[in-house]
């Protein structure tokens, strides 16, 4: 009985969801799913912060910015995968490996740049400030990226039909967006540098006192 009910449910869901992945609806689906799931990632990140600090107030504007940037990823990923599938045709392991390599070398850094610059602009920063933040956090971002996305993209390119690629990525990025939100709003610790032209910091060492010996030395110097 249960297998029949489950099979019937899957058939009905497939019938309902099928129009969402056809024609222009597919682009809309990719766009909205990217925004909703990136916003969800920020909500999870903020919920963890609120759990650690109950006095913290949730920032819904931040979630809105994450949603906006997430929506912008939908069209980018859609046309990127169309190009990638057109250049590397087939599901042979060698072909899939080439797709994963090109995606990791080209798309990952660009998407990271797009994220930091886009979020910076929405926060009122300039392009140069967004670029500076991206370069400061790039290696932390890319090291984590190399651990997460190559395995995920192997599954994407080998098992999934092209029309499901972006939605699959958007689902995976719920956890990834939690990390992105953490990295984006992490406060960098300033590094203190010594300036030769400035006065040296005050010494915390207690000066040596020679007591009566120092006094005797002073008297001897006067006699000389």
C-alpha positions as MATLAB code, in Angstrom:
seq = 'XXXXXXXXXXXXXXXXXXXXXXXXXXXXXXXXXXXXXXXXXXXXXXXXXXXXXXXXXXXXXXXXXXXXXXXXXXXXXXXXXXXXXXXXXXXXXXXXXXXXXXXXXXXXXXXXXXXXXXXXXXXXXXXXXXXXXXXXXXXXXXXXXXXXXXXXXXXXXXXXXXXXXXXXXXXXXXXXXXXXXXXXXXXXXXXXXXXXXXXXXXXXXXXXXXXXXXXXXXXXXXXX';
ca = [
       0.000    0.000    0.000;
       2.690    2.484    1.047;
       4.830    1.977   -2.093;
       1.768    2.674   -4.257;
       0.917    5.829   -2.318;
       4.535    7.003   -2.511;
       4.724    6.329   -6.232;
       1.443    8.138   -6.832;
       2.670   11.124   -4.800;
       5.899   11.324   -6.811;
       3.959   11.197  -10.076;
       1.676   14.007   -8.937;
       4.627   16.118   -7.773;
       6.385   15.562  -11.071;
       3.250   16.693  -12.903;
       3.007   19.825  -10.728;
       6.698   20.749  -10.892;
       7.269   19.952  -14.557;
       6.091   23.374  -15.860;
       8.576   25.068  -13.517;
      11.489   23.645  -15.503;
      10.309   24.454  -19.006;
      11.027   27.543  -21.128;
      11.036   30.873  -19.347;
       9.652   29.291  -16.192;
      12.966   27.499  -15.718;
      14.868   30.795  -15.551;
      12.314   32.151  -13.060;
      12.591   28.992  -10.959;
      16.384   29.166  -10.939;
      16.288   32.849   -9.993;
      13.776   32.620   -7.145;
      15.209   29.397   -5.724;
      18.647   31.020   -5.621;
      17.326   34.028   -3.717;
      15.134   32.071   -1.311;
      17.796   29.516   -0.433;
      20.553   32.112   -0.035;
      18.266   34.052    2.271;
      17.604   30.832    4.178;
      21.340   30.315    4.569;
      21.631   33.776    6.144;
      18.685   33.060    8.456;
      20.418   29.902    9.683;
      23.663   31.799   10.233;
      21.917   34.566   12.178;
      19.941   32.018   14.195;
      23.200   30.442   15.303;
      24.548   33.873   16.291;
      21.357   34.615   18.224;
      21.661   31.269   19.997;
      25.178   32.194   21.086;
      24.161   35.748   21.987;
      20.462   35.992   22.996;
      20.662   39.793   23.170;
      21.531   40.070   19.497;
      18.820   41.540   17.216;
      18.159   39.750   13.925;
      19.119   41.834   10.875;
      16.420   41.285    8.249;
      18.046   43.808    5.923;
      21.049   41.546    5.742;
      18.762   38.644    4.826;
      17.146   40.817    2.154;
      20.549   41.614    0.652;
      21.430   37.921    0.610;
      18.109   37.205   -1.140;
      18.806   39.864   -3.782;
      22.310   38.598   -4.539;
      21.021   35.011   -4.564;
      18.445   35.943   -7.215;
      21.222   37.376   -9.374;
      23.026   34.025   -9.279;
      20.088   32.272  -10.977;
      20.545   33.717  -14.508;
      24.349   33.575  -14.216;
      24.368   29.880  -13.362;
      21.669   29.063  -15.908;
      23.614   30.431  -18.876;
      26.934   29.211  -17.504;
      25.719   25.604  -17.444;
      24.169   25.955  -20.886;
      27.574   27.034  -22.230;
      29.436   24.363  -20.273;
      27.139   21.563  -21.474;
      27.487   22.826  -25.038;
      31.297   22.801  -24.961;
      31.739   19.508  -23.084;
      29.095   17.151  -24.419;
      28.400   13.789  -22.806;
      28.678   12.082  -19.430;
      31.960   10.240  -19.784;
      34.095   10.574  -16.659;
      36.790   12.400  -18.621;
      34.231   14.916  -19.901;
      32.691   15.381  -16.459;
      36.159   15.898  -15.007;
      36.831   18.671  -17.531;
      33.543   20.354  -16.607;
      34.370   20.215  -12.921;
      37.869   21.608  -13.525;
      36.668   24.505  -15.698;
      33.858   25.264  -13.262;
      36.284   25.330  -10.343;
      38.915   27.459  -12.070;
      36.615   29.927  -13.859;
      33.160   30.028  -12.280;
      34.043   29.702   -8.592;
      36.330   32.767   -8.361;
      33.948   34.829  -10.493;
      30.925   33.878   -8.375;
      32.870   34.741   -5.241;
      33.758   38.142   -6.696;
      30.152   38.706   -7.740;
      28.960   37.888   -4.231;
      31.312   40.226   -2.371;
      30.975   43.108   -4.831;
      27.184   42.721   -5.014;
      26.782   42.578   -1.248;
      29.138   45.528   -0.865;
      27.136   47.666   -3.282;
      23.885   46.825   -1.489;
      25.530   47.833    1.780;
      26.485   51.212    0.312;
      30.150   50.474   -0.388;
      32.049   51.219   -3.587;
      33.316   48.771   -6.194;
      36.881   49.229   -4.997;
      35.859   48.444   -1.423;
      34.052   45.310   -2.579;
      37.109   44.255   -4.563;
      39.367   44.839   -1.550;
      37.153   42.707    0.677;
      37.095   39.949   -1.946;
      40.887   39.882   -2.232;
      41.300   39.885    1.565;
      38.982   36.901    2.008;
      39.615   35.085   -1.269;
      41.904   32.326   -0.015;
      39.661   31.448    2.922;
      36.754   31.325    0.484;
      38.544   29.328   -2.199;
      40.012   26.730    0.176;
      36.531   25.957    1.492;
      35.174   26.076   -2.065;
      37.625   23.384   -3.213;
      36.440   21.086   -0.432;
      32.727   21.445   -1.184;
      32.088   22.026   -4.867;
      34.158   19.522   -6.887;
      32.353   16.491   -5.343;
      28.996   18.262   -5.596;
      29.599   19.140   -9.247;
      30.654   15.598  -10.090;
      27.191   14.470   -8.999;
      25.587   17.403  -10.812;
      27.253   16.809  -14.184;
      27.154   13.018  -14.120;
      23.704   12.177  -12.765;
      21.378   15.153  -13.251;
      19.626   16.419  -16.390;
      20.698   19.945  -17.383;
      17.364   21.514  -16.413;
      17.857   20.531  -12.758;
      21.445   21.728  -12.422;
      20.815   25.187  -10.954;
      18.118   24.095   -8.507;
      20.377   21.288   -7.298;
      23.180   23.813   -6.739;
      20.790   26.155   -4.938;
      19.762   23.363   -2.553;
      23.389   22.469   -1.832;
      24.199   26.109   -1.215;
      21.919   26.375    1.817;
      24.851   25.164    3.899;
      27.390   26.958    1.699;
      25.498   30.242    1.977;
      25.626   29.892    5.754;
      29.404   29.889    5.451;
      29.318   32.776    2.962;
      27.247   34.844    5.373;
      29.704   34.080    8.163;
      32.704   34.977    5.989;
      31.078   38.136    4.634;
      30.225   39.553    8.043;
      33.260   38.282    9.894;
      35.102   41.134   11.563;
      38.742   41.197   10.501;
      41.260   41.849   13.246;
      43.464   44.857   12.427;
      47.205   44.314   12.346;
      49.312   46.808   14.331;
      52.482   47.967   12.629;
      55.385   49.939   14.099;
      56.049   53.265   12.409;
      59.638   54.468   12.571;
      58.504   58.096   12.537;
      56.186   57.634   15.471;
      57.163   57.517   19.109;
      57.864   54.029   20.431;
      55.244   52.563   22.731;
      55.790   53.236   26.413;
      57.848   50.615   28.126;
      56.058   48.403   30.573;
      59.331   47.269   32.184;
      60.210   48.634   35.592;
      63.483   50.616   35.468;
      66.409   49.100   37.314;
      67.296   50.818   40.575;
      70.831   50.628   41.860;
      70.137   52.243   45.203;
      73.173   53.350   47.270;
      75.600   51.894   44.736;
      74.289   54.316   42.149;
      74.700   57.183   44.601;
      78.300   56.225   45.336;
      79.017   56.018   41.604;
      77.592   59.496   41.159;
      79.821   60.889   43.916;
      82.876   59.261   42.381;
      82.073   60.872   39.020;
      81.835   64.268   40.714;
      85.229   63.790   42.361;
      86.776   62.913   39.045;
];
